[in-house]
Amino acid sequence: MSAPPLITRPPVLKEPPPFLPTGNLWISLSLVDRRDGSL
């Protein structure tokens, strides 16, 4: 439920955190958060 605020910030799409194994997953979460907006 408590998703990090980085997901809603556009800079994340350009600079994905190094601790993430896959940048695609992070981008997908960002897109879903922007489209759905319920996260």
C-alpha positions as CSV (number, residue, x, y, z in Angstrom):
1,M,0.0,0.0,0.0
2,S,2.8,2.4,0.9
3,A,4.4,2.8,-2.5
4,P,7.5,5.0,-2.7
5,P,6.9,8.6,-4.0
6,L,9.6,7.9,-6.7
7,I,7.0,5.9,-8.7
8,T,4.9,9.0,-9.3
9,R,7.9,11.1,-10.3
10,P,9.0,11.3,-14.0
11,P,12.7,11.3,-13.2
12,V,12.4,7.7,-12.2
13,L,11.7,6.8,-15.8
14,K,15.0,8.3,-16.8
15,E,17.1,7.2,-13.8
16,P,15.9,3.9,-12.3
17,P,17.3,3.1,-8.9
18,P,20.4,0.8,-9.0
19,F,18.8,-1.6,-6.5
20,L,16.2,-2.5,-9.0
21,P,16.9,-5.7,-11.0
22,T,14.7,-4.7,-13.9
23,G,14.1,-1.1,-15.0
24,N,11.2,-2.3,-17.1
25,L,9.2,-3.3,-14.0
26,W,9.8,0.1,-12.5
27,I,8.6,1.8,-15.6
28,S,5.6,-0.4,-15.8
29,L,4.7,0.5,-12.2
30,S,5.1,4.2,-13.1
31,L,2.8,3.9,-16.1
32,V,0.2,2.0,-14.1
33,D,0.3,4.6,-11.3
34,R,-0.2,7.4,-13.8
35,R,-3.0,5.6,-15.7
36,D,-4.8,4.2,-12.7
37,G,-3.8,6.7,-10.1
38,S,-5.1,4.4,-7.3
39,L,-1.6,3.4,-6.0
